[in-house]
Amino acid sequence: MKIELWAIDRVIPYARNARTMTAATVDKVAASVQEFGWRQPIVVDVNRVIVAGHTRLLAARKLGLTEVPVHVADNLTPAQVKAYRLMDNRSHDETSWDLELLGPELLDLQNLGYGNLELTGFDRQEIADFLAGAASPGQEGLTPDDEAPALREAAVAQPGGLWLLGNTGCCAATP
């Protein structure tokens, strides 16, 4: 894949872009470009019209950049360009988050001393909510030193009971 640096005004937004974005989305992408640099080029067709990357272009303009990385998809037919433009935006709608993995990922970032977790694209409240139930991988079930889990009202183990350990998918058995 060939990527070139183009003057920002050389890139032409697609006039009929069916995907809308908010100012907050542009702000998040701009913050990402500032923090991480360019990691995805803007994709254009042979006529310099954007196929994928409208938000990245708006973010670059917000940052006052004069050049942007561009990939020219010169091997796509006009029909393929239209189809890919829609697919690139639509594919994001069908994804979701594995919340059991997301919290620990954010916790790992926090434990690594990464300063601004909002650069992940989540807002403060979302981050707080994900961190509230998160445990680092390999740390599930452990509590901080100053905390202890609440006791159950009734004992689970009984004298003479047999406990099966390991990957049995089972629980306690009594004699």
C-alpha positions in Angstrom: 0.0 0.0 0.0 1.5 3.3 -1.0 0.9 6.3 1.3 1.8 9.8 0.3 1.7 13.1 2.1 -0.6 15.6 0.4 -1.5 19.2 0.9 -4.7 19.1 3.0 -6.6 21.2 0.4 -5.8 18.6 -2.3 -8.2 16.1 -0.6 -11.8 16.5 -1.7 -14.6 15.5 0.8 -17.3 13.3 -0.8 -20.3 15.6 -1.2 -22.9 12.8 -0.6 -21.2 11.3 2.5 -24.1 9.6 4.2 -22.2 9.2 7.5 -22.6 12.1 10.0 -20.2 12.9 12.8 -20.4 15.2 15.8 -18.0 17.9 16.9 -17.1 15.6 19.8 -16.1 12.8 17.4 -13.8 15.2 15.5 -12.3 16.4 18.8 -11.6 12.8 19.8 -9.9 12.0 16.5 -7.9 15.2 16.7 -6.7 14.3 20.2 -5.8 10.9 18.9 -3.8 12.3 16.0 -2.0 14.6 18.4 -1.2 11.8 20.9 -0.4 8.9 18.6 0.3 10.6 15.2 -1.2 9.4 12.0 -1.9 5.7 12.0 -4.5 5.5 9.2 -4.3 7.4 6.0 -7.2 9.1 4.4 -8.3 6.9 1.4 -9.2 8.7 -1.8 -10.3 7.6 -5.2 -8.5 8.5 -8.5 -10.3 11.9 -8.5 -9.0 12.8 -5.0 -12.4 12.3 -3.4 -12.5 10.7 0.0 -13.5 7.1 0.2 -12.7 6.7 3.9 -11.4 9.3 6.3 -13.8 12.3 6.5 -13.4 12.5 10.2 -9.6 12.3 10.0 -9.7 15.2 7.5 -11.9 17.3 9.7 -9.5 16.5 12.7 -6.5 17.6 10.6 -8.2 20.8 9.8 -9.1 21.4 13.4 -5.4 20.9 14.3 -4.3 23.3 11.6 -2.3 20.7 9.7 -1.2 21.5 6.2 -0.5 17.9 5.1 -2.2 14.6 5.5 -1.3 11.0 4.7 -3.3 9.7 1.8 -3.7 6.4 0.1 -5.1 6.5 -3.5 -7.3 3.5 -4.1 -6.6 3.5 -7.8 -7.4 -0.2 -8.2 -11.1 0.2 -7.3 -13.9 0.7 -9.9 -16.3 3.6 -9.3 -18.9 1.0 -8.0 -16.3 -0.5 -5.6 -15.5 3.0 -4.3 -19.1 3.6 -3.5 -19.6 0.2 -1.9 -16.4 0.4 0.2 -17.3 3.9 1.4 -20.5 2.6 2.8 -19.0 -0.6 4.1 -16.2 1.2 5.9 -18.7 3.3 7.8 -21.4 0.6 8.3 -19.0 -2.0 9.7 -18.5 0.1 12.9 -22.2 -0.1 13.6 -22.1 -3.9 14.0 -19.4 -4.1 16.6 -19.7 -4.0 20.3 -17.5 -4.1 23.4 -16.6 -7.1 25.5 -17.1 -5.4 28.8 -15.3 -8.1 30.7 -12.2 -7.3 28.8 -12.6 -3.5 28.4 -12.4 -2.6 32.1 -9.2 -4.6 32.6 -7.6 -3.0 29.5 -8.3 0.5 31.0 -7.1 -0.6 34.4 -3.8 -1.8 32.8 -3.4 1.5 31.1 -4.0 3.3 34.4 -1.5 1.0 36.2 1.1 1.7 33.5 0.8 5.4 34.4 -0.9 6.4 31.1 -2.0 9.9 32.0 -5.1 10.7 30.0 -7.5 7.7 29.7 -9.9 9.9 27.7 -7.5 9.5 24.8 -9.0 6.1 24.4 -12.2 7.8 23.2 -14.2 7.1 26.3 -15.5 9.9 28.5 -14.7 10.3 32.2 -17.9 8.7 33.4 -17.6 5.7 31.0 -14.0 5.2 32.2 -15.0 5.4 35.9 -17.8 2.9 35.3 -15.5 0.4 33.5 -12.8 0.8 36.1 -15.3 0.2 38.9 -15.7 -3.4 38.1 -12.4 -4.1 36.5 -9.7 -6.5 37.7 -6.3 -6.9 36.0 -5.9 -10.2 34.1 -4.7 -12.8 36.5 -6.1 -10.8 39.4 -9.8 -11.7 39.2 -11.3 -12.3 42.6 -8.5 -10.6 44.5 -9.4 -7.6 46.7 -7.2 -4.7 47.8 -5.3 -5.2 51.1 -7.7 -3.0 53.1 -10.8 -4.7 51.9 -12.4 -8.1 52.5 -15.3 -9.7 50.7 -18.5 -9.8 52.6 -19.3 -13.1 54.4 -22.2 -15.3 53.3 -25.1 -15.6 55.6 -25.0 -19.4 55.4 -21.9 -21.6 55.1 -21.4 -23.2 51.7 -19.0 -25.9 52.9 -20.2 -28.6 55.3 -18.1 -31.1 57.4 -17.4 -34.2 55.2 -18.2 -32.3 52.0 -16.1 -33.0 48.9 -14.9 -30.2 46.7 -13.9 -30.8 43.1 -11.2 -28.4 41.9 -10.1 -27.7 38.4 -11.9 -27.4 35.1 -14.8 -29.7 36.1 -17.5 -27.2 35.5 -19.0 -28.4 38.7 -19.4 -27.3 42.3 -19.5 -28.9 45.7 -20.7 -32.5 46.3 -21.7 -33.9 49.6 -21.1 -37.5 50.8 
